[in-house]
């Protein structure tokens, strides 16, 4: 799972408008312009809960690291959400 997290983190870093931050566990924290809007758009396309807005952290969403196939779907949804 660590290899997949590193791969997913690297791919997230290529999306304009998203800045992944070093994270612990199965979640990656992402700096984004409109967190509630991004989370809502992604939840509409995927299973709710994959992307959430953490309390007490302004301008961020967190995304759970899943299997490679799901992560690719998350990447596509995030790319569209911040476009």
N, C-alpha and C positions, 0 to 999 in steps of 0.2 A: 504494500500500500504506500510506503514511503516513496518508491520510485514513481508511482502514479501521481502522488501529490506534487513532486518536483516537476514532472512533465506538465501537469495541469497548471501549476503556478507559472511556469515559463510561457505557456500558451496564453494565459490571462494577461501577462505583461505585454503581449503584442497588440492588445486591443486598445485603440485610442479612446481616451476617456475613462479608462480603468487603471488604477494603480494598486496592485496587490502588495500587501505588507507581510513581513515575516509573521507567521502564525504557528500556534501549537495545536496539536490534535488533528482531528479530521475536518477542521474548518479553515478557510482562508478569508481574511479580512480584506475588503477591497474599498479603496477610496473612490467615490463616484460623485458626480454633480448633484443628482436628484435621487437619493436612496429609496424613498418610498415609491417613486415612479418606476425605477429600475426593478425593484422587488415585485411590484404589481405586474409589470409586463412579463417578467420571467415566469411568475406563478401562473399566468394565464396559459402559457405554452407548455409548462412542465408540471410536475407534481408540486403542489404547494409545500413549502418548508425547505426546499433545496436552497433557496436564497431567502434570507431574512434581514431585517433591519435591527441591529443590536441597540438596546437602550444605552444611553449615556455616551454614545460615540457619534459625534456629528459627522455627516458627510460620508457615511460608510454603509456597506452591506456586508454580510458574511455568506459564504457559499460553502456547502458541504462537499467534500471530496468523495466521489462515488467511483464506480467502475469506469473504464475508458470510454465505453459507448455512451453512457449517460453524461459523462463529462464533456464529450464532444457536442452533445445536444445543448448542454448548459452554455458552452462557449458560443454556439450559434445564437442562442436566445439572448445572451448578454450583449453580443455584438450588435444585434438589432435594437436592443433596449437603449443602448447609449448612442446610437447613430443619430 
